Amino acid sequence: MTCRYLGYHKSFMKQLRLDPVGLVAVANEYAAAMGCSEPPVIDKQVVGKMGLRGTKGLNVGVIDRPPRSNKPHPGNQTARSNGGAKGPDTGNAGRPARHNRPGAKKQQQKPGTQ
């Protein structure tokens, strides 16, 4: 919860006129208001990605995660057997090129040019 709070408000640090230490202090006050006896543990990898490594007031630790499987998610099964290609023109995410679309406007040539 505090991690999301930090991630969201980090982009507004300038408008809020906060430095990283001040942002963490506000997040810790928020966590205390939510009933946490101490600041929640934030994974050191997440802290590093946020750019808050070494900031005073953070409760940094290692959070155990279940191992990731190599199986694709059921909702993400696209045409991967042929390398993800969906047709002759794959640059437009499977849609035909603009000039091949029905109803596409043809560009007018300027008079005197060929």
MOUR-V733601 format. One record per pair of residues at least 6 apart in sequence whose C-alpha atoms are under 7 Angstrom apart, sorted by the first residue. I is the first residue (numbers start at 0). J is the second residue. If there is no record, write none. Layout:
[[I & J] [I & J]]
//
This chain:
[[1 & 26] [1 & 30] [1 & 39] [2 & 41] [4 & 26] [5 & 26] [6 & 49] [12 & 18] [19 & 51] [19 & 54] [20 & 54] [20 & 55] [23 & 56] [23 & 57] [24 & 56] [27 & 38] [30 & 38] [38 & 58] [39 & 58] [40 & 58] [40 & 59] [40 & 60] [41 & 58] [41 & 59] [41 & 60] [42 & 59] [42 & 60] [42 & 61] [42 & 62] [43 & 59] [43 & 60] [43 & 61] [46 & 52] [77 & 83] [78 & 84] [85 & 93] [86 & 93] [88 & 95] [88 & 96] [97 & 103]]
//
